[in-house]
Amino acid sequence: MKLIIVFYLKLIIVSKICDFRRVIANLVEILKLTKSATISFAIVTAFIRAVSRTNSSTARSLLRSIRRCLEPLARTIRSEAMDGGTSAIDLALRRILLLSKLFTNSWGKPEILGRSLKFRRDVMSKAYIMEIVERSNPAMVITKEEAARNGNRYVEGYFPSPLAFIFPDLLPGNVGQATWRGKFSKVKHALVIHLAGTGDHTYFRREFGFANDLMKSNISSILLQNPFYGSRKPRDQFRSSLINVSDLFIMGGALVAECNFLLKWARQQGYWPVGLAGVSMGGHMACLACTNSPEPIALVPCLSWTTASTVFVQGTLSKSVSWDVLTMELLSKQFQDGIREIPECDWLDRSYEMEKKLDDNSPFSAAKCVFMYVLMEEFTNLCNYPTPKDTRLIKNIIAENDGYVIRAGVPTMQQVWPGTTVEVIKGMGHVEAYLASHTLFRRCIREMLRKNQELYS
């Protein structure tokens, strides 16, 4: 931890004069003194984050020059950490870099949870999202457009979220304004929408890791900003720390509507085939959006699975949940009465029955964890949503030793969506797979878009 503090101090001092070569020199110096693979990885990640937040052309040039080094670095870190198990890196990185807590205020008002449940059942579970899109008829606003010498276009814009048309109080102000950045090939061919993973508040990771390289294959990209992230973050929210559990479900509903609006808009602009992709939380949100697409589309969810229930109960992120706050609320009579007033809602009864059947060694043994599991199953389990139009166009990429996305005890992707292809990254956990596998992610995106074109041209 001292090394990270020293590195940050050096980074702050040096970056004021924008001499990033000196920053790299300091980084190398610290890494030489570091015996821990986990600490080394954390320092590298911190450096990339800090540089990526600048607008310096020198910084971007340096990042491009070290791009080829990232994957070998990840493999080296992984091999050094094998004694502790690869998922140990997942846990350690969470402790070192992501110090903020999740769901610091509430489960969400019972009234909001009830409205979210009704929307999930009446709209999303019946693939009616395009009716909401058509009814809201969002106006696309282009705020920036630049043409490169090679004819490719760089575009930024926004539109009002269709979900904000239905629930303006749940997506107020900037939260309900769907902002995006697009990189469009001069050849109107394939296009993919990239959704942000946990903690991704900018476009940089997706632009640097996906869009720039895909453009070489004339594949255009739209990078959509998540609700509650980046420019859409509420003022009282700290970084990625969603204030309420219900915010995650609102985010999901909004992204399903926004993605399907963007897919329709892209087709109207002449782009086809189209698809969705994302890493971690972004991958799961892409899956949800795909369930409501009226047409067959390519889908490449990376490092995600069929439900988020185990992510928040068993996975590494469960350590960041504000369980003390949620427990107090769950035990209150006012909250329980509010939940019981939700029509056709048996969450408390299901939680009670599950708790009775579990032993002390179960990760769900506490009432708070059981209720979290029930809620997440209700809103995130893909079994509760329609099957995409053509599952042959879906390729799921998972990490063998993922410490964030726990797959044990939940349905597989092939069970939920027969016909789906799953590719396993051997010997890696969540974090190192993310760092080392962008080449694989991009290859799978190209593969599914090509397959879409072959099947439906």
Phi, psi and omega per residue, in radians:
M1 nan -0.636 3.105
K2 -1.056 -0.671 -3.133
L3 -1.102 -0.697 3.132
I4 -1.133 -0.726 3.118
I5 -1.090 -0.795 3.111
V6 -1.038 -0.760 -3.127
F7 -1.088 -0.775 3.141
Y8 -1.094 -0.711 3.116
L9 -1.079 -0.772 3.113
K10 -1.117 -0.722 -3.117
L11 -1.091 -0.751 -3.136
I12 -1.113 -0.801 -3.105
I13 -1.114 -0.816 -3.045
V14 -1.295 -0.669 -3.049
S15 -1.152 -0.322 3.111
K16 -1.111 -0.470 3.097
I17 -1.804 0.146 3.019
C18 1.026 0.476 3.086
D19 -1.622 1.474 -3.033
F20 -1.261 -0.321 3.075
R21 -1.170 -0.632 3.066
R22 -1.195 -0.597 3.089
V23 -1.083 -0.782 3.138
I24 -1.098 -0.698 3.114
A25 -1.057 -0.755 3.094
N26 -1.107 -0.700 3.136
L27 -1.052 -0.827 3.134
V28 -1.070 -0.729 3.137
E29 -1.042 -0.777 -3.117
I30 -1.195 -0.714 -3.132
L31 -1.087 -0.592 3.121
K32 -1.126 -0.533 -3.120
L33 -1.525 -0.139 -3.013
T34 -1.680 2.175 3.113
K35 -1.624 -0.404 -3.082
S36 -1.462 2.181 3.094
A37 -1.124 -0.636 -3.121
T38 -1.138 -0.783 3.117
I39 -1.106 -0.718 3.113
S40 -1.014 -0.805 -3.135
F41 -1.097 -0.715 -3.134
A42 -1.100 -0.697 3.140
I43 -1.148 -0.782 3.123
V44 -1.050 -0.769 3.139
T45 -1.089 -0.756 3.122
A46 -1.071 -0.702 3.118
F47 -1.098 -0.833 -3.121
I48 -1.085 -0.717 3.118
R49 -1.055 -0.827 -3.070
A50 -1.110 -0.778 -3.125
V51 -1.178 -0.674 -3.080
S52 -1.152 -0.359 -3.126
R53 -1.436 -0.134 3.126
T54 -1.565 2.881 3.101
N55 -1.855 0.216 -3.069
S56 -1.238 2.292 3.076
S57 -1.157 -0.541 3.088
T58 -1.105 -0.723 3.138
A59 -1.096 -0.797 -3.130
R60 -1.134 -0.632 3.108
S61 -1.128 -0.733 3.128
L62 -1.141 -0.705 3.124
L63 -1.109 -0.682 3.100
R64 -1.120 -0.643 -3.089
S65 -1.247 -0.469 3.139
I66 -1.687 0.074 -3.067
R67 -0.986 -0.747 -3.092
R68 -1.209 -0.263 -3.120
C69 -1.461 -0.331 -2.995
L70 -1.141 -0.775 -3.081
E71 -1.181 -0.799 3.039
P72 -1.046 -0.640 3.114
L73 -1.073 -0.757 3.128
A74 -1.089 -0.705 3.139
R75 -1.144 -0.657 3.118
T76 -1.136 -0.815 3.122
I77 -1.047 -0.744 -3.128
R78 -1.079 -0.777 -3.103
S79 -1.145 -0.603 3.126
E80 -1.258 -0.413 -3.060
A81 -1.733 0.110 -3.025
M82 -1.054 -0.563 -3.094
D83 -1.080 -0.552 -3.136
G84 -1.608 -0.044 -3.077
G85 1.536 2.405 -3.038
T86 -1.109 -0.590 -3.125
S87 -1.215 -0.202 3.057
A88 -1.083 -0.554 3.085
I89 -1.142 -0.702 3.101
D90 -0.984 -0.833 -3.100
L91 -1.175 -0.754 -3.102
A92 -1.147 -0.713 -3.141
L93 -1.115 -0.668 3.096
R94 -1.042 -0.743 -3.108
R95 -1.208 -0.612 -3.019
I96 -1.442 -0.842 -2.951
L97 -1.764 -0.618 -3.020
L98 -1.867 1.410 -2.976
L99 -1.525 -0.127 -3.075
S100 -1.404 2.731 -3.127
K101 -1.680 2.664 3.092
L102 -1.768 2.563 3.019
F103 0.989 0.997 -3.031
T104 -1.393 -0.160 -3.071
N105 -1.916 -0.853 -2.936
S106 -2.965 2.901 2.910
W107 -1.199 -0.376 -2.994
G108 2.002 2.571 3.119
K109 -1.043 2.385 3.118
P110 -0.920 -0.613 3.135
E111 -1.122 -0.683 3.112
I112 -1.236 -0.716 3.086
L113 -1.084 -0.660 3.110
G114 -1.150 -0.741 3.104
R115 -1.142 -0.669 3.108
S116 -1.129 -0.697 3.114
L117 -1.115 -0.775 3.138
K118 -1.105 -0.707 3.123
F119 -1.145 -0.718 3.113
R120 -1.076 -0.794 -3.090
R121 -1.260 -0.766 -2.997
D122 -1.505 -0.390 -3.062
V123 -2.069 -1.146 -3.018
M124 -1.160 -0.676 -3.124
S125 -1.290 -0.199 3.118
K126 -1.964 0.173 3.126
A127 1.000 0.707 -3.141
Y128 -1.729 0.216 -3.011
I129 -1.085 -0.544 -3.133
M130 -1.173 -0.417 3.047
E131 -1.145 -0.672 3.084
I132 -1.166 -0.733 3.131
V133 -1.074 -0.808 -3.124
E134 -1.148 -0.682 -3.111
R135 -1.205 -0.677 -3.122
S136 -1.356 -0.533 3.084
N137 0.825 1.107 -3.089
P138 -1.081 2.514 3.090
A139 -1.662 2.117 3.117
M140 -1.371 2.285 3.130
V141 -2.091 2.117 3.086
I142 -1.655 2.102 -3.085
T143 -1.767 -0.320 -3.108
K144 -2.703 2.384 3.093
E145 -2.607 2.164 3.134
E146 -2.270 2.485 3.110
A147 -1.917 2.276 3.089
A148 -1.451 2.939 -3.127
R149 -1.080 -0.557 -3.117
N150 -1.429 0.021 3.101
G151 1.679 -0.188 3.079
N152 -1.232 2.719 -3.077
R153 -2.106 2.514 3.076
Y154 -2.010 2.076 -2.999
V155 -2.293 2.498 2.983
E156 -2.242 2.582 -3.130
G157 -2.898 -3.056 3.097
Y158 -2.741 2.883 3.039
F159 -2.719 2.687 3.101
P160 -1.207 2.315 3.141
S161 -1.066 2.295 3.085
P162 -0.997 -0.533 3.133
L163 -1.199 -0.541 3.096
A164 -1.162 -0.422 3.067
F165 -1.170 -0.619 3.142
I166 -1.503 -0.742 -3.073
F167 -2.210 1.253 -3.099
P168 -1.078 -0.486 -3.128
D169 -1.313 -0.375 -3.138
L170 -1.522 -0.356 3.126
L171 -2.279 1.156 -3.047
P172 -1.333 2.614 2.994
G173 0.918 -2.210 -3.070
N174 -1.138 -0.445 -3.133
V175 -1.106 -0.595 -3.107
G176 -1.578 0.103 3.119
Q177 -1.759 1.874 -3.066
A178 -1.374 1.792 -3.136
T179 -1.673 2.583 -3.090
W180 -2.658 2.809 3.021
R181 -2.209 2.402 -3.132
G182 -2.172 2.480 2.999
K183 -2.100 1.886 -2.979
F184 -1.918 2.231 3.095
S185 -1.239 2.582 3.086
K186 -1.122 -0.431 3.059
V187 -1.611 1.999 -3.124
K188 -1.306 1.706 -3.069
H189 -2.273 -2.214 -3.081
A190 -1.342 2.741 3.108
L191 -2.567 2.458 3.108
V192 -2.294 2.447 3.054
I193 -1.673 2.198 -3.133
H194 -1.814 2.159 3.136
L195 -1.744 2.578 -3.031
A196 -1.374 2.499 3.034
G197 -1.523 -3.132 -3.141
T198 -1.011 2.233 3.097
G199 1.469 0.026 -3.101
D200 -1.605 1.624 -3.061
H201 -1.667 -0.087 -3.126
T202 -2.168 -3.139 3.084
Y203 -1.590 -0.181 -2.914
F204 -1.029 -0.865 -3.064
R205 -1.011 -0.771 -3.097
R206 -1.305 -0.607 3.109
E207 -1.195 -0.793 -3.108
F208 -1.262 -0.688 -3.049
G209 -1.547 -0.371 -3.059
F210 -2.233 -1.101 -2.899
A211 -1.063 -0.765 -3.071
N212 -1.063 -0.758 -3.112
D213 -1.303 -0.680 3.131
L214 -1.105 -0.519 3.128
M215 -1.048 -0.508 3.124
K216 -1.123 -0.390 3.092
S217 -1.745 0.293 -3.101
N218 1.061 0.542 3.044
I219 -1.763 2.012 3.138
S220 -1.394 2.779 -3.091
S221 -2.375 2.482 2.950
I222 -2.089 2.191 3.135
L223 -1.844 1.852 -3.073
L224 -1.616 2.344 3.087
Q225 -1.382 2.303 3.104
N226 -1.217 2.517 2.903
P227 -1.018 2.523 -3.133
F228 1.284 0.158 3.123
Y229 -2.229 2.670 3.033
G230 0.949 -2.248 -3.133
S231 -1.179 -0.209 -3.126
R232 -1.790 0.242 -3.107
K233 -1.423 2.312 3.055
P234 -1.075 2.640 -3.075
R235 -1.076 -0.603 -3.064
D236 -1.576 0.166 3.132
Q237 -1.721 2.332 3.115
F238 -1.620 2.029 3.084
R239 0.854 -2.193 -3.078
S240 -1.594 0.105 -3.016
S241 -1.383 1.567 3.069
L242 -0.961 2.376 -3.030
I243 -1.313 -0.712 -3.106
N244 -2.137 2.625 3.054
V245 -1.045 -0.656 -3.122
S246 -1.091 -0.403 3.117
D247 -1.057 -0.604 3.133
L248 -1.130 -0.653 -3.132
F249 -1.295 -0.609 3.057
I250 -1.146 -0.732 3.075
M251 -0.993 -0.803 -3.131
G252 -1.076 -0.813 3.135
G253 -1.095 -0.704 3.134
A254 -1.133 -0.761 -3.112
L255 -1.171 -0.607 3.083
V256 -1.045 -0.806 3.141
A257 -1.198 -0.781 -3.085
E258 -1.149 -0.728 3.130
C259 -1.110 -0.737 -3.118
N260 -1.220 -0.554 3.014
F261 -1.138 -0.775 -3.132
L262 -1.149 -0.658 3.098
L263 -1.091 -0.735 3.101
K264 -1.122 -0.784 -3.140
W265 -1.073 -0.740 -3.133
A266 -1.110 -0.719 3.104
R267 -1.118 -0.651 3.106
Q268 -1.159 -0.474 3.108
Q269 -1.422 -0.076 3.085
G270 1.768 0.179 -3.135
Y271 -1.642 2.297 3.108
W272 -2.960 2.477 -0.007
P273 -1.293 2.880 -3.125
V274 -2.150 2.800 -3.128
G275 -2.795 3.113 3.139
L276 -2.245 2.549 3.090
A277 -2.650 2.770 3.095
G278 -3.085 2.804 3.137
V279 -1.998 2.385 3.093
S280 1.068 -2.110 3.108
M281 -1.025 -0.633 3.100
G282 -1.080 -0.613 3.094
G283 -1.168 -0.696 3.134
H284 -1.217 -0.703 3.091
M285 -1.104 -0.623 3.079
A286 -1.107 -0.672 3.087
C287 -1.079 -0.803 3.138
L288 -1.057 -0.758 -3.133
A289 -1.119 -0.654 -3.122
C290 -1.124 -0.544 -3.107
T291 -1.113 -0.387 -3.097
N292 -1.865 0.132 3.101
S293 -1.281 2.258 -3.127
P294 -1.309 -0.163 -3.120
E295 -2.222 2.755 3.055
P296 -1.134 2.249 3.117
I297 -2.361 2.749 3.063
A298 -1.295 2.520 3.140
L299 -2.478 2.203 3.098
V300 -2.278 1.536 3.045
P301 -1.466 2.199 -3.090
C302 -1.925 2.291 3.079
L303 0.995 0.703 3.044
S304 -2.385 3.047 -3.071
W305 -2.524 -2.800 -2.958
T306 -1.482 -0.174 3.127
T307 -2.719 2.710 3.074
A308 -1.772 0.077 -3.064
S309 -1.069 -0.836 -3.122
T310 -1.265 -0.384 3.104
V311 -1.047 -0.761 -3.046
F312 -1.647 -0.123 3.127
V313 -1.887 -0.683 -3.082
Q314 -1.989 -0.568 -3.023
G315 -1.240 3.090 -3.104
T316 -1.011 -0.623 -3.138
L317 -1.129 -0.365 3.136
S318 -1.083 -0.424 3.116
K319 -1.217 -0.298 -3.090
S320 -1.726 -0.063 -3.134
V321 -1.296 2.409 3.122
S322 -1.390 1.262 -3.033
W323 -1.099 -0.578 -3.126
D324 -1.103 -0.749 3.122
V325 -1.145 -0.807 -3.098
L326 -1.162 -0.623 3.137
T327 -1.122 -0.791 3.138
M328 -1.051 -0.731 -3.138
E329 -1.195 -0.720 -3.110
L330 -1.099 -0.567 -3.120
L331 -1.423 -0.173 -3.100
S332 -1.338 2.448 3.141
K333 -1.122 -0.646 -3.123
Q334 -1.064 -0.766 -3.138
F335 -1.180 -0.789 -3.124
Q336 -1.098 -0.706 3.094
D337 -1.100 -0.691 3.125
G338 -1.117 -0.706 3.116
I339 -1.152 -0.708 -3.119
R340 -1.196 -0.344 3.108
E341 -1.401 -0.183 3.112
I342 -1.233 2.183 -3.112
P343 -1.048 2.387 3.076
E344 0.907 0.785 -3.131
C345 -2.174 2.093 -3.105
D346 -2.054 0.506 -3.046
W347 -1.016 -0.779 -3.111
L348 -1.177 -0.707 3.119
D349 -1.138 -0.741 3.113
R350 -1.115 -0.689 3.117
S351 -1.103 -0.754 -3.129
Y352 -1.111 -0.769 -3.137
E353 -1.153 -0.696 3.106
M354 -1.121 -0.732 -3.098
E355 -1.112 -0.622 3.137
K356 -1.141 -0.536 -3.052
K357 -1.546 -0.148 -3.041
L358 -1.701 2.555 3.090
D359 -1.633 3.125 -3.049
D360 -1.193 -0.361 -3.117
N361 -1.504 -0.078 -3.101
S362 -1.324 2.485 3.077
P363 -1.166 -0.235 -3.124
F364 -1.781 0.245 -2.971
S365 -1.121 -0.520 3.121
A366 -1.412 2.505 -3.105
A367 -1.012 -0.658 -3.124
K368 -1.066 -0.741 -3.127
C369 -1.190 -0.668 -3.138
V370 -1.121 -0.761 3.138
F371 -1.144 -0.679 3.072
M372 -1.069 -0.759 3.132
Y373 -1.057 -0.788 -3.129
V374 -1.097 -0.788 3.134
L375 -1.083 -0.822 -3.111
M376 -1.144 -0.642 3.075
E377 -1.106 -0.684 -3.119
E378 -1.079 -0.774 -2.979
F379 -1.764 -0.394 -3.028
T380 -1.993 -0.273 -3.127
N381 -1.181 2.164 -3.084
L382 -1.129 -0.308 3.087
C383 -1.106 -0.383 -3.112
N384 -1.544 0.129 -3.105
Y385 -2.212 2.819 -3.139
P386 -1.113 2.669 3.033
T387 -1.325 2.345 3.103
P388 -0.966 2.766 -3.027
K389 -1.043 -0.631 3.135
D390 -2.540 1.793 -3.085
T391 -1.267 -0.180 3.066
R392 -1.168 -0.291 -3.118
L393 -1.643 0.235 -3.090
I394 -1.984 2.230 3.039
K395 -2.262 2.029 -3.106
N396 -1.742 2.297 3.137
I397 -1.995 2.188 -3.079
I398 -2.228 2.746 3.067
A399 -1.701 2.319 -3.048
E400 -1.006 -0.744 -3.053
N401 -1.973 0.790 -3.067
D402 -1.156 2.124 3.105
G403 -1.596 -0.166 3.116
Y404 -1.666 -0.883 -3.087
V405 -1.748 1.727 -3.097
I406 -1.484 2.153 -3.080
R407 -1.764 -0.258 -3.093
A408 -1.111 2.294 3.043
G409 1.465 0.084 3.104
V410 -2.135 2.752 -3.122
P411 -1.048 2.526 3.087
T412 -1.357 2.888 3.110
M413 -1.101 -0.646 3.133
Q414 -1.207 -0.528 3.083
Q415 -1.246 -0.701 -3.118
V416 -1.322 -0.793 -3.123
W417 -2.190 1.431 3.130
P418 -0.966 2.420 -3.106
G419 1.799 -0.243 3.119
T420 -1.266 2.547 3.050
T421 -1.762 2.389 3.103
V422 -2.130 2.253 3.085
E423 -2.015 2.286 -3.068
V424 -1.810 2.273 3.026
I425 -1.544 1.871 -3.008
K426 -1.213 2.440 2.969
G427 1.235 0.227 -3.090
M428 -2.126 2.659 2.973
G429 -1.644 -3.005 -3.030
H430 -1.111 -0.872 -3.001
V431 -1.200 -0.871 -3.107
E432 -1.215 -0.503 3.060
A433 -1.148 -0.690 3.086
Y434 -1.074 -0.784 -3.083
L435 -1.195 -0.633 -2.964
A436 -1.693 -0.133 -2.865
S437 -2.056 0.291 -3.117
H438 -1.117 -0.550 3.068
T439 -1.067 -0.758 3.088
L440 -1.119 -0.774 -3.141
F441 -1.006 -0.816 -3.112
R442 -1.160 -0.662 3.113
R443 -1.075 -0.716 -3.135
C444 -1.199 -0.625 3.073
I445 -1.083 -0.822 3.107
R446 -1.046 -0.737 -3.109
E447 -1.081 -0.798 -3.099
M448 -1.243 -0.635 3.073
L449 -1.138 -0.713 3.111
R450 -1.127 -0.700 3.123
K451 -1.134 -0.691 3.089
N452 -1.037 -0.772 -3.137
Q453 -1.145 -0.703 -3.126
E454 -1.150 -0.655 -3.075
L455 -1.400 -0.502 -2.971
Y456 -2.180 0.179 3.117
S457 -1.353 nan nan
